[in-house]
């Protein structure tokens, strides 16, 4: 009896004789399970916030750790994007949330360092927005609505948001609770969320301060400065044949016509707001409107172009999943040429093909004229007639032009082997 192995306490099964095998979980698998559970909790909370933002008319955007945009379309049914967020969580992806300031909205954000605000802004009185988010002791984001008589200055939209005070307008991505701030890594939290305290107009003192620092203006930058005339524009754009072709060639829809002009202007290196607006306004196949309607159209164009330019200035990628702007948006680093979209490629291809066909017909006509001239009887010593010499010269030049155009068409088709 002394050598007998002690069994389990009375009434309890022997683990060695249990029919259920023991499960051993390695440290990596355990870490994965713990991280997946944490991510699921995070995206569940994130989904609740995203739904609340949509309910107040804001545009939520999902970002990864690097600030790059994830392909989560919050305009789809909630069950669809919620399942996608869960899939990302199970893959150990950390998802953060931002909102996109739309070009047609007057919502903007005053980003300010709390210590700076206490020292320099509190003297303005009640300047704070009722709708405010805070990231630790590093930053406060005051969500405000710009009055109709004021305008954001284009120069301020691409500024450094790490300065103690900055104005963030259309085209910018604003991190919102429950996500961390990309710079400080402090987690954003609402002091007053928009569904409880919606953004309001800035106080009169804050408006005057923002005007003094050049962030806003009472003047509309589009109309007070005046658009350049076509006589001023042409010497600047004549060096780009692609841009001239886009301006002079009608396409299927007016929207695509404006898109193509803006695309070619940006690809040619033009970044001046006045020149870009002037090209759209003076485009011969467009349909600009006089009076107030025309001013509203120019204002909308100006906001959307500023949105594009702010993307090039180093903001996170701005291309919306559903395409809310009138112009195509390209996710390219600053200074890079925008990538052609399929509609623009087809427009350019149609133009080149039509030009080639027209030139081929002209060459055929000239060849028939040359053949007719060669078949006329001539005296042996008579010099060539001027008409015949002119036809021969024109035919030779047209053949050379046709060959160049065919080479251009082949080069265009070889630019993207994956194009349909």
C-alpha positions as CSV (number, residue, x, y, z in Angstrom):
1,X,0.0,0.0,0.0
2,X,2.9,2.3,0.6
3,X,3.9,2.0,-3.1
4,X,0.5,2.7,-4.4
5,X,0.0,5.9,-6.4
6,X,-2.4,8.3,-4.7
7,X,-5.5,8.8,-6.8
8,X,-7.7,11.9,-7.2
9,X,-9.9,13.0,-4.3
10,X,-13.1,11.0,-3.9
11,X,-15.7,11.9,-6.5
12,X,-13.3,13.7,-9.0
13,X,-12.2,12.1,-12.3
14,X,-8.6,11.1,-12.8
15,X,-7.1,13.6,-15.4
16,X,-4.9,10.9,-16.9
17,X,-7.9,8.7,-17.5
18,X,-10.2,11.5,-18.7
19,X,-11.6,10.9,-22.2
20,X,-11.0,14.6,-23.1
21,X,-7.4,15.4,-24.1
22,X,-5.6,18.3,-22.5
23,X,-5.2,21.4,-24.8
24,X,-1.8,23.0,-24.8
25,X,-1.8,26.7,-26.1
26,X,1.5,28.1,-27.1
27,X,2.5,31.7,-26.2
28,X,2.2,33.0,-29.7
29,X,-1.3,31.5,-30.1
30,X,-2.3,32.9,-26.8
31,X,-1.0,36.4,-27.7
32,X,-2.9,36.2,-31.0
33,X,-6.1,35.3,-29.2
34,X,-5.7,38.1,-26.6
35,X,-4.9,40.7,-29.4
36,X,-7.8,39.5,-31.5
37,X,-10.2,39.9,-28.5
38,X,-8.8,43.4,-27.8
39,X,-9.2,44.4,-31.5
40,X,-12.7,43.1,-31.5
41,X,-13.6,45.2,-28.5
42,X,-11.9,48.2,-30.1
43,X,-13.7,47.9,-33.4
44,X,-17.0,47.3,-31.7
45,X,-16.6,50.6,-29.9
46,X,-15.3,52.2,-33.2
47,X,-18.4,51.0,-35.1
48,X,-20.7,52.6,-32.5
49,X,-18.8,55.9,-32.9
50,X,-18.8,55.7,-36.7
51,X,-22.6,55.2,-36.7
52,X,-23.0,58.2,-34.5
53,X,-20.9,60.3,-36.8
54,X,-22.9,59.3,-39.8
55,X,-26.1,60.2,-37.9
56,X,-24.9,63.8,-37.6
57,X,-23.9,64.0,-41.2
58,X,-20.2,63.6,-40.9
59,X,-18.1,61.3,-43.2
60,X,-16.2,58.7,-41.2
61,X,-13.0,57.1,-42.6
62,X,-11.1,54.0,-41.4
63,X,-7.3,54.2,-41.2
64,X,-4.6,51.8,-40.4
65,X,-1.5,52.3,-38.1
66,X,0.3,54.3,-40.8
67,X,-2.6,56.6,-41.5
68,X,-3.3,55.0,-44.8
69,X,-7.0,54.6,-45.7
70,X,-8.6,51.2,-45.4
71,X,-11.2,50.2,-47.9
72,X,-14.2,50.4,-45.6
73,X,-17.2,52.1,-47.2
74,X,-19.4,53.6,-44.5
75,X,-22.0,54.5,-47.1
76,X,-22.9,50.8,-47.4
77,X,-25.3,49.1,-45.0
78,X,-24.0,49.1,-41.4
79,X,-24.0,45.3,-41.3
80,X,-21.6,45.2,-44.3
81,X,-19.0,47.6,-42.9
82,X,-19.3,46.2,-39.4
83,X,-18.5,42.8,-40.7
84,X,-15.5,44.2,-42.6
85,X,-14.2,45.9,-39.4
86,X,-14.6,42.5,-37.5
87,X,-12.6,40.8,-40.3
88,X,-9.8,43.4,-39.9
89,X,-9.8,42.9,-36.1
90,X,-9.4,39.1,-36.5
91,X,-6.4,39.7,-38.8
92,X,-4.8,41.7,-35.9
93,X,-5.2,45.0,-37.8
94,X,-5.5,48.0,-35.6
95,X,-8.1,50.4,-37.0
96,X,-8.5,54.0,-36.2
97,X,-11.2,56.5,-37.1
98,X,-11.1,59.9,-38.7
99,X,-13.7,62.1,-40.4
100,X,-13.2,63.7,-43.8
101,X,-14.0,67.5,-44.1
102,X,-16.0,67.6,-47.3
103,X,-15.5,70.4,-49.8
104,X,-19.1,71.4,-49.9
105,X,-19.3,71.7,-46.1
106,X,-18.5,74.8,-44.1
107,X,-17.3,72.7,-41.2
108,X,-13.7,73.3,-40.2
109,X,-11.5,72.5,-37.2
110,X,-9.4,74.8,-35.0
111,X,-6.5,72.6,-33.8
112,X,-4.9,74.2,-30.8
113,X,-2.4,73.3,-28.0
114,X,-4.2,73.7,-24.6
115,X,-1.3,75.6,-23.0
116,X,-1.2,78.0,-26.0
117,X,-5.0,78.4,-25.8
118,X,-4.9,79.2,-22.1
119,X,-2.1,81.8,-22.6
120,X,-3.1,83.5,-25.8
121,X,-6.8,82.7,-26.6
122,X,-8.6,82.8,-23.3
123,X,-8.5,86.6,-23.4
124,X,-10.9,86.5,-26.3
125,X,-13.7,85.5,-23.9
126,X,-16.0,82.5,-24.8
127,X,-14.1,81.4,-27.9
128,X,-14.3,77.7,-27.3
129,X,-16.6,75.5,-29.4
130,X,-19.2,73.5,-27.6
131,X,-18.2,70.6,-29.7
132,X,-14.6,69.8,-28.7
133,X,-12.3,66.7,-28.6
134,X,-9.1,66.5,-26.6
135,X,-6.0,64.3,-26.9
136,X,-4.3,64.2,-23.4
137,X,-2.6,67.5,-22.8
138,X,-1.3,67.8,-26.3
139,X,-4.2,69.0,-28.5
140,X,-7.7,70.2,-28.7
141,X,-9.9,70.1,-31.8
142,X,-12.6,72.7,-31.8
143,X,-15.2,71.9,-34.5
144,X,-16.7,75.0,-35.9
145,X,-19.0,76.2,-38.8
146,X,-17.7,79.1,-40.9
147,X,-20.4,81.8,-41.4
148,X,-21.5,82.3,-45.0
149,X,-19.9,85.7,-45.3
150,X,-16.5,84.4,-44.5
151,X,-14.1,82.2,-46.5
152,X,-11.2,80.0,-45.6
153,X,-7.9,81.3,-47.2
154,X,-6.4,78.7,-49.6
155,X,-3.0,79.4,-48.2
156,X,-4.0,78.2,-44.7
157,X,-5.5,74.9,-45.8
158,X,-2.1,73.2,-46.4
159,X,-0.4,74.5,-43.3
160,X,1.5,72.6,-40.7
161,X,-1.0,71.1,-38.2
162,X,1.7,70.7,-35.6
163,X,1.9,74.4,-35.0
164,X,0.3,75.6,-31.7
165,X,-2.7,76.8,-33.7
166,X,-3.8,75.7,-37.1
167,X,-7.0,75.8,-39.2
168,X,-8.0,72.5,-40.9
169,X,-10.5,72.9,-43.7
170,X,-11.9,70.9,-46.7
171,X,-10.0,67.9,-47.7
172,X,-8.3,67.2,-44.3
173,X,-8.6,64.0,-42.3
174,X,-9.4,64.7,-38.7
175,X,-8.7,61.9,-36.1
176,X,-11.7,61.5,-33.8
177,X,-12.6,59.5,-30.7
178,X,-12.0,56.7,-29.9
179,X,-8.8,56.8,-31.9
180,X,-5.3,58.0,-31.0
181,X,-3.7,61.1,-32.4
182,X,-1.1,60.1,-35.0
183,X,1.6,62.6,-33.7
184,X,1.2,62.4,-29.9
185,X,-0.3,58.9,-29.7
186,X,-2.7,60.3,-27.0
187,X,-6.2,58.9,-27.3
188,X,-8.9,61.4,-28.5
189,X,-11.9,61.8,-26.2
190,X,-14.9,64.0,-26.5
191,X,-15.5,66.9,-24.1
192,X,-18.8,67.5,-25.8
193,X,-19.7,65.2,-28.8
194,X,-21.5,66.6,-31.8
195,X,-24.7,64.6,-31.1
196,X,-25.0,66.4,-27.8
197,X,-23.4,69.8,-28.7
198,X,-23.3,70.5,-32.5
199,X,-20.6,72.8,-33.8
200,X,-21.5,76.5,-33.9
201,X,-20.1,79.7,-35.5
202,X,-16.9,81.1,-34.1
203,X,-17.2,84.0,-31.7
204,X,-16.6,87.5,-33.1
205,X,-13.3,87.7,-31.3
206,X,-12.1,84.4,-32.7
207,X,-13.2,85.4,-36.2
208,X,-11.2,88.6,-36.0
209,X,-8.1,86.7,-34.7
210,X,-8.3,84.2,-37.5
211,X,-8.7,87.0,-40.0
212,X,-5.6,88.8,-38.6
213,X,-3.5,85.6,-39.0
214,X,-4.7,85.1,-42.5
215,X,-6.6,81.9,-41.9
216,X,-10.0,83.3,-43.1
217,X,-11.1,86.3,-45.1
218,X,-14.3,88.3,-45.7
219,X,-13.4,88.4,-49.3
220,X,-14.2,85.6,-51.7
221,X,-10.7,84.6,-53.1
222,X,-12.3,83.5,-56.3
223,X,-14.1,86.6,-57.3
224,X,-12.3,89.6,-55.7
225,X,-9.0,88.6,-57.3
226,X,-10.7,88.1,-60.7
227,X,-10.2,85.3,-63.1
228,X,-7.4,85.4,-65.7
229,X,-8.5,86.1,-69.3
230,X,-8.0,83.5,-72.1
231,X,-5.3,85.8,-73.5
232,X,-3.5,85.5,-70.2
233,X,-4.0,81.8,-70.0
234,X,-3.0,80.7,-73.5
235,X,0.7,81.7,-73.3
236,X,1.0,79.6,-70.1
237,X,-0.7,76.5,-71.4
238,X,0.3,76.3,-75.0
239,X,3.3,74.2,-74.2
240,X,1.1,71.3,-73.2
241,X,-0.5,69.8,-76.3
242,X,-2.5,67.3,-74.1
243,X,-4.1,70.2,-72.1
244,X,-4.9,72.1,-75.3
245,X,-6.5,68.9,-76.8
246,X,-8.5,68.4,-73.6
247,X,-9.8,72.0,-73.7
248,X,-10.7,72.0,-77.5
249,X,-12.2,68.5,-77.6
250,X,-15.8,67.9,-76.5
251,X,-16.5,64.6,-74.7
252,X,-19.6,62.6,-73.8
253,X,-20.6,64.6,-70.7
254,X,-19.8,68.0,-69.4
255,X,-18.6,66.5,-66.1
256,X,-16.1,64.4,-67.9
257,X,-15.0,67.4,-70.0
258,X,-14.2,69.4,-66.8
259,X,-12.5,66.4,-65.2
260,X,-10.3,65.9,-68.3
261,X,-9.2,69.5,-68.3
262,X,-8.4,69.5,-64.6
263,X,-6.6,66.2,-64.9
264,X,-4.4,67.4,-67.8
265,X,-3.7,70.8,-66.1
266,X,-2.5,69.1,-62.9
267,X,-0.4,66.6,-64.9
268,X,1.2,69.5,-66.8
269,X,2.3,71.0,-63.4
270,X,-0.3,73.8,-62.9
271,X,-1.1,74.4,-59.3
272,X,-2.3,78.0,-59.2
273,X,-5.9,78.2,-58.2
274,X,-6.7,81.2,-60.5
275,X,-5.3,79.5,-63.6
276,X,-7.1,76.2,-62.9
277,X,-10.4,78.0,-62.3
278,X,-9.8,80.2,-65.4
279,X,-9.3,77.1,-67.6
280,X,-12.6,75.6,-66.4
281,X,-14.5,78.9,-66.7
282,X,-13.3,79.7,-70.2
283,X,-13.5,76.1,-71.6
284,X,-15.3,76.5,-74.9
285,X,-17.3,73.3,-74.6
286,X,-18.4,74.0,-71.0
287,X,-21.5,75.7,-69.7
288,X,-20.7,78.5,-67.2
289,X,-23.6,80.5,-65.8
290,X,-23.8,84.2,-65.3
291,X,-24.5,86.0,-62.1
292,X,-25.0,84.3,-58.7
293,X,-25.2,80.8,-60.2
294,X,-21.8,81.3,-61.9
295,X,-20.3,82.5,-58.6
296,X,-21.7,79.5,-56.8
297,X,-20.2,77.2,-59.5
298,X,-16.8,78.9,-59.1
299,X,-16.9,78.6,-55.4
300,X,-17.7,74.9,-55.6
301,X,-14.8,74.4,-58.1
302,X,-12.5,76.4,-55.9
303,X,-13.3,74.2,-52.8
304,X,-12.8,71.0,-54.8
305,X,-9.5,72.1,-56.3
306,X,-8.3,73.2,-52.9
307,X,-9.2,69.7,-51.7
308,X,-7.1,68.1,-54.4
309,X,-4.1,70.4,-53.7
310,X,-4.3,69.8,-50.0
311,X,-4.0,66.0,-50.8
312,X,-0.7,66.8,-52.6
313,X,0.6,68.9,-49.7
314,X,1.0,65.8,-47.5
315,X,-2.4,65.1,-46.0
316,X,-3.6,61.5,-45.8
317,X,-5.2,60.1,-49.0
318,X,-8.4,61.8,-49.8
319,X,-10.1,59.8,-52.5
320,X,-13.6,59.0,-51.2
321,X,-14.9,55.5,-51.7
322,X,-18.1,56.8,-53.2
323,X,-16.7,59.8,-55.0
324,X,-18.6,62.8,-53.6
325,X,-16.6,65.4,-55.5
326,X,-17.2,66.5,-59.1
327,X,-13.5,65.9,-60.0
328,X,-11.5,62.6,-59.9
329,X,-9.2,62.4,-56.9
330,X,-5.9,60.7,-57.0
331,X,-4.0,59.1,-54.2
332,X,-0.5,60.3,-55.2
333,X,2.4,61.7,-53.1
334,X,3.1,65.4,-53.4
335,X,4.5,66.4,-56.7
336,X,3.6,63.2,-58.5
337,X,1.4,63.3,-61.6
338,X,-2.1,62.0,-61.1
339,X,-2.9,58.5,-62.4
340,X,-5.2,58.5,-65.4
341,X,-8.6,57.0,-64.8
342,X,-10.2,54.8,-67.4
343,X,-12.7,57.5,-68.5
344,X,-10.0,60.0,-69.2
345,X,-8.0,57.3,-71.1
346,X,-11.0,56.5,-73.4
347,X,-11.5,60.3,-74.0
348,X,-7.9,60.7,-75.0
349,X,-7.9,57.5,-77.1
350,X,-11.1,58.7,-79.0
351,X,-9.5,62.0,-79.7
352,X,-6.3,60.4,-81.1
353,X,-8.3,57.8,-83.1
354,X,-10.5,60.5,-84.6
355,X,-7.5,62.7,-85.5
356,X,-5.8,59.7,-87.2
357,X,-8.9,58.8,-89.2
358,X,-9.3,62.4,-90.4
359,X,-5.6,62.6,-91.4
360,X,-5.9,59.3,-93.3
361,X,-8.7,60.7,-95.4
362,X,-6.8,63.8,-96.1
363,X,-3.8,61.7,-97.3
364,X,-6.1,59.6,-99.5
365,X,-7.5,62.7,-101.1
366,X,-4.0,64.1,-101.7
367,X,-2.9,60.8,-103.2
368,X,-5.8,60.9,-105.6
369,X,-4.9,64.4,-106.6
370,X,-1.3,63.4,-107.1
371,X,-2.3,60.4,-109.2
372,X,-4.6,62.6,-111.3
373,X,-1.8,65.1,-111.8
374,X,0.7,62.4,-112.7
375,X,-1.7,61.0,-115.4
376,X,-2.0,64.4,-117.2
377,X,0.1,64.5,-120.5
378,X,3.1,66.8,-120.4
379,X,5.6,68.0,-122.9
380,X,9.1,66.5,-122.3
381,X,10.7,69.8,-121.4
382,X,7.9,71.5,-119.5
383,X,8.7,72.2,-115.9
384,X,6.4,70.9,-113.1
385,X,3.3,73.0,-112.6
386,X,3.1,74.9,-109.3
387,X,-0.1,73.2,-108.4
388,X,1.5,69.8,-108.9
389,X,4.5,70.7,-106.9
390,X,2.4,72.1,-104.1
391,X,0.3,68.9,-104.0
392,X,3.4,66.8,-103.8
393,X,4.8,68.8,-100.9
394,X,1.5,68.8,-99.0
395,X,1.2,65.0,-99.5
396,X,4.7,64.4,-98.2
397,X,4.1,66.6,-95.1
398,X,0.7,64.9,-94.5
399,X,2.3,61.4,-94.7
400,X,5.0,62.5,-92.2
401,X,2.3,63.9,-89.9
402,X,0.3,60.7,-90.3
403,X,3.3,58.6,-89.3
404,X,3.9,60.8,-86.3
405,X,0.3,60.5,-85.2
406,X,0.3,56.7,-85.7
407,X,3.4,56.5,-83.5
408,X,1.7,58.7,-80.9
409,X,-1.3,56.4,-80.9
410,X,0.8,53.3,-80.5
411,X,2.8,55.0,-77.7
412,X,-0.5,55.9,-76.0
413,X,-1.8,52.3,-76.3
414,X,1.5,51.0,-74.8
415,X,1.4,53.3,-71.8
416,X,-0.8,50.9,-69.8
417,X,-0.8,47.3,-70.9
418,X,-3.6,46.5,-68.4
419,X,-6.0,49.0,-70.0
420,X,-9.1,47.3,-71.5
